């Protein structure tokens, strides 16, 4: 049986990596780069990127990301981008900016280079384009023809972002070990439509091990304005290992729950990685993992201030029966929910959602003592 993995063409990570952007573009043969970034990134980061592009003898032009990654917004941006006749799109910013840049590249059938300014998720390395609707709910997923031709991760810029974003990247990554394992166990396919290679599971496992070993200390460093080797290790895990691991290893319940949790308006505004972190706790309970594994996961989530209860996800009132069924039905409707062995049932999912809230609340109360 054929098995497929995907990788970005090149991956650069380290302090001041963005200064290499222009020379990288030139070496890859691009002549007309166009950058997508939002207003804040335009003010704080674009001058550095623009200078790097100009120093390589290229014209640095940009267009502004409007704030939401919807199909209509991407189509409008594509019209605006086409007027510049670019041969490569650069996504400079967070997850939705990155996915919008991918969407423009797909519409114009050109390459894309990704330069994340936060490490809140593993979008940079993958072909996936996550689309939202006007109410911030996940509306669907589309794909590039191939992975980004380059990913440039400037850890000095990453370290300047609020610690909440860094923690969200840990939350988005912590699930991949368990999701890839379930995808394989359930004979599911990865995002390339094939069973995963063992290498993808090795990367997903390595990402988890890195978070357990270095996550709390790296989070503390970011919270205190420091950039050190533990931060570098965690960024590599949350951007590269997690990105390749999920795309080539496959996803399961923790990401299927994004559809369910964001179907309740109070939780829809939470960061992707915060929702995945709670979803991972739910998945471990569905799998009936042992107490030591639950304690290890909860210890990491609490150490980096990731949510372990519905209240921390913004749901201050107990979920009504109607809200619970909305979450359950939307989750089971997500394709990733099929990658569970044994098959997931509505009853088991509801029980595990409530159990996750209980054990999460208990872990929270212990950490406050």
C-alpha positions in Angstrom: 0.0 0.0 0.0 1.3 3.4 -0.9 2.1 5.8 2.0 2.8 9.5 1.6 4.6 12.1 3.6 5.0 15.8 2.9 7.6 18.4 3.9 8.2 22.1 3.3 10.9 22.7 0.8 13.2 24.4 3.3 12.9 25.2 7.0 14.9 28.0 8.6 14.7 28.7 12.4 16.6 30.9 14.7 17.2 34.5 15.9 17.0 37.0 13.1 16.1 34.3 10.6 13.8 36.9 8.8 16.9 38.7 7.7 17.6 35.8 5.4 14.2 36.1 3.6 15.4 38.2 0.7 18.4 36.1 -0.1 16.3 32.9 0.2 13.7 34.2 -2.2 16.5 35.2 -4.7 18.2 31.8 -4.5 14.9 30.1 -5.1 14.4 32.1 -8.3 11.6 34.4 -7.2 11.6 37.9 -8.5 8.2 39.4 -7.6 7.3 38.5 -4.0 4.1 39.8 -2.5 3.6 39.8 1.3 0.3 39.4 3.2 0.3 40.7 6.8 -2.2 42.5 9.1 -1.9 46.1 10.3 0.0 45.2 13.5 2.5 43.0 11.8 2.8 45.7 9.1 3.9 48.2 11.7 6.2 46.0 13.8 7.7 43.3 11.6 7.2 44.3 8.0 10.0 46.9 8.0 12.5 44.1 8.8 11.1 41.8 6.1 10.9 44.6 3.6 14.5 45.6 4.2 15.6 42.0 3.8 13.7 41.7 0.5 15.1 45.0 -0.7 18.7 44.1 0.3 18.4 41.2 -2.1 17.5 43.5 -5.0 13.8 42.5 -5.0 10.8 44.8 -4.8 9.0 44.3 -1.6 5.2 44.9 -1.9 2.5 44.0 0.6 -1.3 43.8 1.0 -3.2 43.8 4.2 -4.9 40.8 5.8 -8.4 41.9 7.0 -8.6 39.7 10.1 -10.6 36.7 9.2 -9.8 33.7 7.0 -13.1 33.2 5.1 -13.5 32.0 1.5 -14.9 35.4 0.4 -12.0 37.3 2.1 -9.4 35.1 0.3 -11.1 35.6 -3.0 -11.1 39.3 -2.6 -7.5 39.3 -1.5 -6.6 37.2 -4.6 -8.1 39.8 -6.9 -6.0 42.4 -5.1 -2.9 40.3 -5.2 -3.3 39.5 -8.9 -2.9 43.1 -9.8 0.7 42.9 -8.4 1.5 40.0 -10.7 3.5 38.1 -8.0 5.4 34.9 -8.5 5.3 34.0 -4.8 3.1 34.9 -1.8 4.7 35.4 1.6 2.4 34.8 4.6 3.8 37.0 7.4 1.8 36.7 10.7 -0.3 34.3 12.7 -2.4 31.2 11.7 -5.2 32.9 9.9 -2.9 35.2 7.9 -0.8 32.1 7.0 -3.9 30.2 5.8 -5.1 33.2 3.8 -1.7 33.5 2.1 -2.0 29.8 1.2 -5.5 30.5 -0.2 -4.2 33.3 -2.3 -1.3 31.1 -3.6 -3.8 28.4 -4.4 -6.1 30.7 -6.3 -3.2 32.3 -8.3 -1.4 28.9 -8.7 1.9 30.2 -7.4 4.3 29.2 -4.6 4.0 30.3 -1.0 6.6 31.1 1.7 5.5 31.2 5.3 7.0 33.5 8.0 5.1 33.0 11.3 5.3 35.8 13.8 3.8 33.6 16.6 4.2 29.9 17.4 0.5 29.4 18.3 -0.1 26.5 15.9 1.5 24.2 13.3 0.0 25.8 10.2 3.3 27.0 8.7 4.6 23.8 7.2 1.4 22.2 5.9 -0.7 22.3 2.8 -3.9 22.7 4.7 -6.0 25.9 4.5 -8.4 26.1 7.4 -11.4 28.2 6.5 -13.8 30.0 8.9 -17.2 31.5 8.6 -18.2 35.1 9.6 -18.9 33.9 13.2 -15.4 32.5 13.7 -16.5 28.9 13.4 -14.4 26.4 11.3 -16.2 26.1 8.0 -14.0 23.7 6.1 -10.5 22.7 4.9 -8.9 23.1 1.5 -5.4 22.2 0.3 -2.5 23.6 -1.6 -1.0 21.4 -4.4 2.2 21.1 -2.3 3.7 22.2 0.9 5.1 25.7 1.3 8.4 26.1 -0.6 10.0 27.6 2.5 9.2 28.3 6.2 11.2 31.0 8.0 10.8 31.0 11.7 12.5 34.0 13.4 12.6 33.0 17.1 13.4 36.6 18.2 10.1 37.7 16.8 8.3 34.6 18.2 9.7 35.4 21.7 8.2 38.9 21.7 4.6 37.6 21.3 2.4 37.2 24.3 3.0 33.9 26.2 -0.6 32.9 25.6 0.2 32.3 21.9 3.3 30.3 22.8 1.2 28.1 25.1 -1.5 27.7 22.4 1.2 26.2 20.1 2.0 23.7 22.9 -1.7 23.0 23.1 -2.0 22.4 19.3 1.0 20.1 19.4 0.3 18.0 22.5 -2.4 16.1 20.8 -0.5 14.8 17.8 1.1 11.8 19.4 -2.3 10.5 20.4 -4.1 11.5 17.2 -1.6 9.9 14.9 -1.6 6.7 16.9 -5.4 6.6 16.7 -5.4 7.3 13.0 -3.1 4.4 12.4 -5.0 2.1 14.8 -8.3 2.9 13.1 -6.8 2.4 9.6 -7.5 6.0 8.8 -5.7 8.2 6.2 -3.5 11.2 6.7 -4.1 14.5 4.8 -2.5 13.0 1.7 -5.2 10.3 1.6 -2.8 7.4 2.5 -2.0 5.5 5.7 0.8 7.2 7.7 4.4 6.1 7.5 6.1 5.2 10.7 8.3 8.3 10.4 5.2 10.6 10.9 4.4 8.9 14.1 8.0 9.1 15.3 7.9 12.9 14.7 4.6 13.2 16.5 6.0 11.2 19.5 9.2 13.3 19.5 7.1 16.5 19.6 5.2 15.3 22.7 8.4 14.2 24.4 9.9 17.6 23.7 7.0 19.4 25.3 7.0 17.2 28.4 10.8 17.8 28.8 11.1 21.5 27.9 7.5 23.0 27.7 7.1 24.4 31.2 10.6 25.9 31.2 10.3 27.3 27.7 6.9 28.9 28.6 8.5 30.5 31.7 11.3 31.9 29.5 8.8 33.4 27.1 6.7 34.8 29.9 9.9 36.5 31.2 11.1 37.8 27.9 13.9 35.3 27.4 15.0 33.3 24.3 17.0 30.2 25.1 17.6 26.7 23.8 14.5 25.3 25.5 12.4 27.9 23.6 14.2 26.9 20.4 13.4 23.2 21.1 9.8 23.8 21.8 9.4 26.1 18.7 10.9 23.3 16.6 8.4 20.9 18.1 5.3 23.1 17.7 6.1 24.3 14.2 8.1 21.6 12.4 7.6 18.3 14.2 4.0 18.9 14.9 3.3 20.2 11.4 4.8 17.3 9.6 3.5 14.9 12.2 -0.1 15.9 11.9 -0.2 16.3 8.2 1.5 13.0 7.4 0.4 11.1 10.6 -3.3 12.0 10.6 -5.7 13.6 13.0 -8.4 12.2 15.3 -10.8 13.3 18.1 -8.8 16.2 19.6 -9.1 18.1 16.3 -12.6 16.8 15.5 -13.7 18.5 18.7 -12.7 21.9 17.2 -15.9 21.6 15.1 -17.9 20.7 18.2 -16.5 23.3 20.7 -16.6 26.2 18.2 -20.3 25.4 17.5 -21.1 26.9 21.0 -20.6 30.7 20.6 -19.0 31.2 24.0 -16.1 29.0 23.1 -15.7 30.0 19.4 -13.4 32.8 20.2 -10.8 30.7 22.0 -7.4 30.1 20.3 -7.2 26.9 18.2 -4.5 25.4 20.4 -6.4 26.1 23.6 -9.4 24.1 22.2 -7.1 21.3 21.0 -5.5 21.1 24.5 -8.9 20.4 26.1 -9.7 18.1 23.2 -6.6 16.1 24.0 -7.8 15.6 27.5 -11.1 14.4 26.2 -9.5 12.0 23.8 -7.3 10.4 26.5 -10.5 9.9 28.6 -12.3 8.3 25.6 -9.3 6.0 25.2 -9.4 5.2 28.9 -5.7 6.0 29.3 -4.1 5.3 32.7 -3.8 7.7 35.6 -0.1 8.4 35.0 -0.6 9.5 31.4 -3.5 11.7 32.4 -1.4 13.2 35.2 1.5 13.9 32.8 -0.8 15.7 30.3 -2.6 17.7 33.0 0.7 18.7 34.6 1.9 20.1 31.3 -1.4 21.9 30.5 -1.5 23.5 34.0 2.2 24.5 33.8 1.6 26.5 30.7 -1.8 27.9 31.6 -3.8 26.0 29.0 -7.5 25.4 29.7 -8.7 22.1 31.3 -12.3 23.1 32.0 -15.3 24.4 30.0 -15.2 27.5 32.2 -11.7 28.3 31.1 -12.9 27.9 27.5 -15.4 30.7 28.2 -18.4 28.6 29.1 -19.2 30.1 32.5 -22.6 28.4 32.8 -23.1 24.6 32.8 -23.7 23.3 29.3 -27.4 22.8 28.5 -28.5 19.5 27.1 -29.0 21.2 23.8 -25.5 22.7 23.8 -24.0 19.4 24.7 -25.7 17.6 21.8 -24.6 20.4 19.5 -21.0 19.8 20.5 -21.4 16.0 20.2 -23.2 16.0 16.8 -20.8 18.6 15.3 -17.8 16.6 16.5 -19.1 13.3 15.2 -19.8 14.9 11.8 -16.2 15.9 11.5 -14.2 13.4 9.4 -11.4 13.1 11.9 -13.8 11.6 14.5 -13.9 8.4 12.4 -10.2 7.9 13.2 -10.9 6.2 16.6 -10.6 2.6 17.5 -13.0 1.4 18.8 -15.4 3.6 16.9 -16.6 6.7 18.8 -20.2 6.8 20.1 -22.2 9.8 21.1 -22.7 8.4 24.6 -19.0 7.8 25.1 -18.1 11.3 23.8 -20.6 13.0 26.1 -19.3 11.0 29.1 -15.7 11.9 28.3 -16.5 15.6 27.8 -18.1 15.8 31.2 -15.3 13.7 32.7 -12.6 16.0 31.2 -14.2 19.0 32.8 -14.3 17.3 36.2 -10.7 16.1 36.2 -9.6 19.4 34.7 -11.3 21.3 37.5 -9.7 19.0 40.1 -6.2 19.5 38.6 -6.8 23.3 38.6 -7.8 23.3 42.2 -4.7 21.3 43.2 -2.5 23.7 41.3 -4.0 26.7 43.2 -3.4 25.1 46.6 
